[in-house]
Amino acid sequence: MNSENPTAVLPDSAGTRWRAAGDLRNPKALKISLEAARLGSTVVLHCEGQIISRSDAHALSNLIAELLPSSRRMIIDLAGVLAVDSNALGELVLSHMWAGAAGFTLTFASASDSVRGLFESTRLDSVLDLYSSVDDALAAMHQEEVHLA
């Protein structure tokens, strides 16, 4: 951690959930927590704050690329995201395309009205798999799993 951009990775006591925090001095900085979902090997990344810098967008896509191969299915929970910029949109699209090409499932859930509006105005709602809640995304993954079996 450096004094110019203090960041931290903070595990819970069991080590099963962790949180990556951006600039700890900025309450709106991007914070990410990870949890195993109730369905198989799906993981959920809970994002909170703003994804409005190239470094935050790149950090999120790197985390997706690091974790997705082992879980194969991931939901990005956007419920706590206040704002998204063009860097973040580009990284999310690239991550989604990479995941699909590699045979993984990457979905997005719980976007606020303003974030969903941004996805709609840029027509990314037709590219990204968007669900109104994490539970809806999990249900869709379960349906896909049943259909493939």
Summary of the structure (lengths in Angstrom):
residues: 149
radius of gyration: 15.0
end to end distance: 46.3
largest distance: 51.5
contacts: 457
relative contact order: 0.13
helix: 41%
strand: 28%
